[in-house]
Amino acid sequence: MIIFMSSASYLDSIHSAFIYCSYRMIRYALLLFIVLIPVSPVSAQEIDPLDIAMKLQTTYENAANIVAQFSQTTTMKFSPRIRQGNGKMIFLKPGRMRWDYITPDYQVLISDGETISMYFEKSSQMIISNAKDYLQSDVTYSFFAGTGDILKDFDISVPGFENAQPDTYLIRLIPKSTHPQVSSMHAWINKETFLIEHLQIIDHFDTVTNLYFTDITIDADYYDNRKIGEDLFYFTPPADTEIIEQF
């Protein structure tokens, strides 16, 4: 069954507690692509945050894809509840990505560069929207498309708290222009591999999302046991899935 909805109805449908959280996490996750790539190791001495950002920028421009395992936690102000999830993700230039959530419920967020689809097994729904319209309004689109400039779009600095994660560099990123989803971010970068191990995103309502990455591979050939190709970025849901389209 296919349902065509107005913009207002569509937003109402995805802003339920369960779906909204997952949808927002993926929007946040697009910010990672500019900084979630390794560069050549540097010396053990501390380096300027701007130098770190410049190296990340250069490497991002040269990377073809990135595959990683991820886990996330989200805490909301005035709520004791902690939302958790984990799975595997891939970014592939130009404009393609896939996030497979294994827990707490199976979900797939996938884009072929033309559309973005969100499949929710628990509710038997898949929401499809236009990737171009979705991303053009977001500062992260330029990063994901390979045209972003981290020094141009973010103020980079050292955070005002001690780095408790040894063997990492810690930098703070604040959007230079007001971003609808992000107030600030903190990135913990492995000193030897220059991989992001932990990214923290804080929104304007003090909701804090922590994303942790392991088993990161650059320019991978496989995603799980599947050869990385165009077919990886298409998803066919079960026959009884409710399809909600917004274009």
C-alpha positions in Angstrom: 0.0 0.0 0.0 1.3 3.4 -1.0 0.2 6.6 0.8 0.8 10.0 -0.5 0.9 12.6 2.3 1.1 16.3 2.7 4.3 17.8 4.2 2.5 18.4 7.5 1.1 14.9 7.7 4.4 13.5 6.8 6.2 15.3 9.6 3.6 14.3 12.1 4.1 10.6 11.1 7.8 10.6 11.5 8.0 12.6 14.7 6.7 9.9 16.9 9.1 9.1 19.8 10.5 6.0 18.2 10.7 7.1 14.5 11.8 10.6 15.2 14.8 9.5 17.3 16.0 7.2 14.6 15.5 9.7 11.8 17.3 12.4 13.7 20.2 10.2 14.5 20.8 9.5 10.8 20.7 13.3 10.1 23.3 13.8 12.8 25.3 10.9 11.4 25.7 12.7 8.0 28.0 15.1 9.9 30.4 12.3 10.5 31.5 11.8 6.9 33.7 14.8 6.9 35.6 13.7 10.0 35.3 9.9 10.1 38.2 9.1 7.8 41.9 8.2 8.7 44.9 10.2 7.7 48.6 9.5 8.0 49.8 9.1 11.6 51.3 12.2 13.2 53.8 12.5 16.0 52.6 11.9 19.6 52.9 15.6 20.5 49.7 17.7 20.7 48.8 19.5 17.5 46.6 22.5 16.9 42.9 21.7 16.4 42.9 23.6 13.1 45.7 21.3 11.9 43.6 18.3 12.8 40.7 19.7 10.9 42.8 20.5 7.8 44.1 16.9 7.7 40.6 15.5 8.1 39.4 17.7 5.3 42.1 16.6 2.9 41.6 12.9 3.6 37.8 13.2 3.2 38.2 14.6 -0.2 40.3 11.6 -1.3 38.2 8.8 0.3 35.9 6.7 -1.8 34.0 4.9 0.9 33.9 4.1 4.6 32.5 1.1 6.5 32.2 0.8 10.2 30.4 -0.8 13.2 28.6 1.8 15.3 26.8 2.1 18.6 24.8 5.0 19.9 23.2 6.4 23.1 20.9 9.3 23.3 19.8 11.2 26.4 17.2 13.9 26.6 17.1 16.8 29.1 14.7 16.2 31.9 14.3 12.5 31.0 16.0 9.5 32.7 15.5 7.3 29.6 18.5 6.4 27.6 17.9 5.4 23.9 20.4 2.9 22.6 21.1 1.2 19.2 23.9 -0.4 17.2 24.6 -1.8 13.8 26.7 -1.2 10.7 27.0 1.7 8.3 28.6 2.6 4.9 29.1 5.9 3.1 30.0 5.7 -0.6 30.6 8.7 -2.8 28.8 10.3 -4.4 25.8 10.7 -2.2 25.1 7.1 -1.2 24.8 5.7 2.3 23.3 2.8 4.3 22.7 2.3 8.0 21.6 -1.1 9.3 20.3 -0.9 12.9 20.4 -4.4 14.5 19.2 -3.3 17.9 16.9 -2.4 19.6 14.8 -3.2 16.4 15.8 -3.9 12.9 15.8 -0.6 10.8 17.4 0.4 7.6 18.3 4.0 6.5 19.4 4.0 2.9 20.1 6.5 0.1 21.0 5.9 -3.5 21.7 9.6 -4.0 18.3 10.3 -5.4 16.0 9.2 -2.6 16.2 8.5 1.1 14.3 5.5 2.5 13.7 4.6 6.1 12.5 1.1 6.8 11.1 0.1 10.3 10.6 -3.6 10.8 8.7 -3.2 14.0 6.0 -1.0 12.5 6.1 -2.5 9.0 6.6 0.9 7.4 9.0 2.5 5.0 9.2 6.2 4.5 10.6 7.5 1.2 11.6 11.1 0.5 13.7 13.1 -2.0 17.4 13.1 -1.0 18.2 16.3 -2.9 15.4 18.3 -1.2 16.2 16.7 2.2 20.0 17.4 2.0 20.1 20.8 0.3 18.6 22.4 3.4 21.2 20.9 5.6 24.8 22.1 6.1 25.9 18.4 6.1 24.9 18.0 2.5 28.0 19.8 1.2 30.2 17.4 3.3 28.3 14.3 2.1 28.5 15.5 -1.5 32.3 16.1 -1.2 32.2 19.9 -1.4 32.2 20.8 2.2 34.9 22.8 4.0 35.2 22.0 7.7 37.2 25.2 8.5 34.6 27.3 6.6 31.5 25.8 8.2 32.7 25.1 11.7 34.6 27.0 14.4 37.2 24.5 15.7 38.6 24.7 19.2 39.8 22.7 22.2 36.9 21.8 24.6 36.6 23.3 28.0 37.0 19.9 29.7 39.7 17.3 30.1 40.0 14.5 27.6 39.3 11.3 29.6 39.9 9.0 26.6 43.6 8.3 26.3 45.4 8.1 23.0 42.9 10.4 21.3 42.8 14.0 20.2 39.7 15.9 21.3 38.3 18.8 19.3 35.1 20.9 19.5 33.1 21.9 16.4 30.5 24.6 16.4 28.6 25.5 13.2 29.4 29.0 12.1 25.8 29.4 10.8 22.9 28.4 13.0 22.1 24.7 12.3 18.6 23.5 13.0 19.7 20.2 14.5 23.2 20.8 16.0 24.4 23.2 18.6 27.9 21.7 19.0 29.9 18.5 18.6 33.0 16.9 20.2 35.2 14.5 18.3 37.7 12.0 19.8 40.3 11.1 17.2 42.7 8.2 17.6 46.3 9.6 17.7 47.9 6.6 15.9 45.3 5.9 13.2 43.5 9.3 13.1 40.1 7.5 13.1 37.2 9.0 14.9 36.4 6.7 17.8 33.7 8.8 19.5 31.5 11.6 18.3 29.2 13.5 20.6 26.4 15.7 19.2 24.5 18.3 21.3 21.3 19.9 20.0 19.6 23.1 20.9 17.4 21.3 23.5 20.5 19.8 25.2 19.7 16.3 23.9 23.1 14.5 23.8 23.9 11.8 21.3 27.1 9.7 21.6 28.2 7.7 18.6 31.0 5.2 18.9 32.8 3.6 15.9 34.8 0.4 15.6 36.2 -1.8 12.9 36.5 1.2 10.5 37.6 0.4 7.0 38.4 2.9 4.3 37.9 2.1 0.6 36.4 -1.3 1.5 35.5 -3.9 -1.1 32.7 -5.6 1.0 29.9 -4.6 3.3 29.4 -7.7 5.5 29.5 -10.4 2.9 28.2 -8.3 0.1 30.3 -6.8 -2.7 30.0 -3.0 -2.5 28.1 -1.9 -5.6 25.0 0.0 -6.7 22.6 -2.7 -5.6 23.7 -2.3 -2.0 21.9 1.1 -1.9 18.5 -0.3 -2.8 16.2 -2.0 -0.4 13.1 -4.0 -1.1 10.9 -4.4 2.1 8.5 -7.3 2.8 5.4 -7.3 0.7 3.1 -6.3 3.6 5.1 -3.1 4.3 3.2 0.2 4.3 5.0 2.6 2.0 4.8 6.3 2.8 6.1 8.6 0.0 6.9 12.3 0.3 8.2 14.1 -2.8 
